Amino acid sequence: MAAGRSAVRSRMLMVAGAALVLAAIGVGYTAYAMNRPSAGGAPVAGEATPAEHPGLYVRDAGGSIVVQSPDAKAGKGGAAPDRTGTGLNCARFYAEGGTAVCLTTRLGVKPMTSAIILDDHLEQQQRFEFGGVPSRARVSGEGRFVSWTVFVTGDEYATTDFSTRTGFYDLEQDFLVKSVEDLGLSIDGRLRSPEDVNYWGLTFADDQNTFYVTVSTGGETYLAQGDLASWTAHTLRKNVECPSLSPDGTRIAFKKRVDPGVESPWRLYVLDLATMKETAVAEDRSVDDQAAWLDDDTLAYAVDDGVWAVPSDGTGAPRLLAPGASSPAMVRP
C-alpha cells in the first residue's frame, strides 16, 4: 500500500502542471495544480471592489485578484488589458449578488483551505477552515449562498489518494454545511446510499432552494438536481461535470468527458434544462474548469493560461479575454 502511494506521488511530480485524471471520480489534477497560490503571494496594489468597480474579476498568474473593465480586450500579442488590484490573494475567487468568496490554501503535510466570505466592499463577513485544496467556488445569483469544492485525501473508499468535499454557507440563516455527502440521493429513480459518493461544482438557482451539482459513484458521473427544503437530490443525466447555471436559469454549462485518456478528456457543452438537448460550444480544446456566465449568451473559462469567452449556442469562436489568468467572475453594474 505504501509503495503504491509512493508511485502515485512520483508520477504527480513528473507531470506537474499536466492533467492527471482521477479515474474513480473523473476530476482532473489540472485543477489542483492550477489553483496553488504562489509562494510570495503579494497582492497587486489597488482598491477595486465589486461595489464600485464592475467588470471581469480574475486571478492573475501570481494569485492576486484583479479586475478589468467589462469591455476590455487583450492587447496586441495577447498582452493583458489594464487591470486594478483588489488587495486579495486567492486560490479561487467568485463574486455575485453583493457577496464574494476567496478560497486560500495553507500547504503542508495536510493542506488546509480557508473560505473567506466577503461583502461587495470585500470586507470579511465569515471565515471557515477545513482540510483540502481549493477546486471550485460559486456564489448564488442573489448572493445568499456561497459554495466550494476541495480535493481531500485519506478517504478509505477512494481508489486514488484524492476525493472531493463540497460544502456551502447560507448567509441569510448563518448556517454552514461542511459536506453535502449526506444528501438523500436518487439515481435513475432509486434511492441510493453509496459509500464512494463524491460531489463537486455546486451551483444554486435563484429560487433559493434548487441547486445543481455533479455526483460521482460507481465510476459514473451525473448531473443531480437538489432540493434544500427536503435535503434530497436526484440525477438528471450522465456525464455532466462542473455545472454552471445560466443567469436566466434555463441552461447548464458543463464539461463533458469525450475521451477516456488523459491528454484531452473534456469538451465544454451547454444543456437546455427544458429539452435536455446538449450543444457543444465552439471550443475544441479540453476545458477543465467550471465555466462562468458573462451574460445569458456568453461563457468564460480558463484554458491555456488565460480566460477565454465563447458564445453559449455553439456559434462563433473562442476569444481571449484575460491572458495569464483564471477563476473568472463577471460583476455587473
Helices and strands as residue ranges (DSSP letters): H 2-14, E 21-22, E 27-28, H 29-34, E 55-60, E 64-68, G 76-78, E 84-89, E 92-96, E 99-106, E 112-119, E 124-131, E 133-139, E 145-152, E 163-170, E 175-177, E 184-187, E 190-192, E 198-204, E 210-217, E 220-227, E 232-238, E 241-245, E 251-257, E 266-272, E 278-280, E 292-295, E 298-303, E 306-311, E 319-323, E 325-331
